[in-house]
């Protein structure tokens, strides 16, 4: 049985960094997550292009650099399905073209 009270004490994201003067140090890196099947109709290339655009615009988050951010694409992948294999290669090529292949997993 779920206890609703467990949601009363939500996690405070500001507690994840120590304060030294006015500077802050993030203890984790920003990660964008996309969970889908590897099918063209899921338009995963939009996630890669949007991630690349976001990184090119720079960060508006306090003391957080998007240069360290990552995009993780996860979901159903079957190497026996031709579309899955082809689409994965297309996504890798797009990430390379967009200049984010080192930040996409």
Secondary structure, 3 states (H helix, E strand, C coil): CCCHHHHCCCCCHHHHEEEECCEEEECCCCEEEEECCCCHHHCHHHHHHHHHHHHHHCCCCCCCCHHHCEEEEECCCCCCCHHHHHHHHHHHHHHHHHCCCCCEC
